[in-house]
Amino acid sequence: MTVISGPEITRYVEQVRAALADLPPAVRDELLEDLPEHLAEIAAEGEGPLADRLGSPAAYAAELRAAANVPVKGPAPNLDDRIAGVVRRTRGQIKAADTRLGPLIGYSQVSDFLRLLRPAWWVLRGYLAAMLVAFFVNGGSLSLVPIVDSTIFGTLFLIVAFVVGSIWLGRRGSDRLGRWQRRGLHAAGIVVAVFGFVAFVDSDPPPTYYQPTYSDPYSEVRDVYVYDEQGRLIQNARLLDQDGRPIRLGHAWCEEAMRAEMEGSPKRTYPYCPEGAPIKPFSTVTEAPSVPPPPPTPTPVPSEAAPTDPAPTDPAPTGPDPSPTATADPSPATPDVPEPTATG
């Protein structure tokens, strides 16, 4: 393991100063004012030579010239040096933001607060890694719970194994990993974090709206039978809606109707099959009777003339008739003969 010492930082600063030797002393001293402190912070963040992490001193000096709008001396830096310069400037901007935003949450730097959250991130990283493995094992089935083989034991084993491994890498593994291995670990952390965010977004079910279900009550109708008031079956009846459009229900189901349909002359009237009428015995009417409605009966208008009283009639006698009833005498009546009167 290579440890960056103070002499290495001093030597790097002197080489950068030598690369800026053509500048006025005041400008050179201003560019190099915070360089030792910056190099000390870079050295504390990890291990490895400064030249491998920041680029050569000449390239670093060229980046300082570019930041101060000072003409570059000598040949332009190569691609690696330019990438190192971009990384260095980005780190400087992040450091400035870290220091500026730290007091807002009660710390001198935001990084001080984030260091306290490292154990929580280690646990979360292991859980997200278990979710990613379960995603591939289950054939692309996304779930917030890393279920394996549909068993609780397999799920718990997977979660515990990855969480413990993530904590071990966070506490001890980083000291035993090289530069590129640490970068790979950081990249893996970014991948599982993005995967966890996508899984969390997709796990939110979309809003459901009530959709009333409609069932056709006439879906099982095979035939239609029309009866009149006397219970007689009406044949060759036609069904129309309020706009005069035919209403089609059922289908030809008996042999005669099916034969007519196959011959190209399907029935357009009801019933298709009169022999299947539900009410038997029945009388049939070939056509629907079209009897005009009876004319309305006029309502009598009351007359304004006074009603006439009927003539009174003598009541019939209720008692026996006092007049005797004459009966015919069978014997002839003898006429009265006057007696002779004496004459003087």
KAVEN-V722508 format. One record per pair of residues at least 12 apart in sequence whose C-alpha atoms are under 7 Angstrom apart, sorted by the first residue. I is the first residue (numbers start at 0). J is the second residue. If there is no record, write none. Layout:
# KAVEN-V722508
I;J / I;J
This chain:
# KAVEN-V722508
1;46 / 1;47 / 2;46 / 2;47 / 3;42 / 3;46 / 3;48 / 8;35 / 8;38 / 11;56 / 12;35 / 14;56 / 15;56 / 15;57 / 15;59 / 15;60 / 18;57 / 18;60 / 19;60 / 30;63 / 53;83 / 54;80 / 54;83 / 58;76 / 58;80 / 59;84 / 62;84 / 97;109 / 97;110 / 121;165 / 121;166 / 121;169 / 122;162 / 122;165 / 122;166 / 124;165 / 124;188 / 124;191 / 125;161 / 125;162 / 125;165 / 126;158 / 126;161 / 126;162 / 127;191 / 127;195 / 128;161 / 128;191 / 129;145 / 129;157 / 129;158 / 129;161 / 130;143 / 130;144 / 130;145 / 133;145 / 133;146 / 133;147 / 141;198 / 143;198 / 220;248 / 220;249 / 221;249 / 221;250 / 222;248 / 222;249 / 222;250 / 222;270 / 222;271 / 223;269 / 223;270 / 224;269 / 224;270 / 224;276 / 231;281 / 231;282 / 231;283 / 231;284 / 232;281 / 232;282 / 232;283 / 232;284 / 233;283 / 233;284 / 233;285 / 233;286 / 233;287 / 234;269 / 234;270 / 234;283 / 234;284 / 234;285 / 234;286 / 235;268 / 235;269 / 235;270 / 235;285 / 235;286 / 236;268 / 236;269 / 236;286 / 236;287 / 237;268 / 237;269 / 251;271 / 253;272 / 256;271 / 256;272
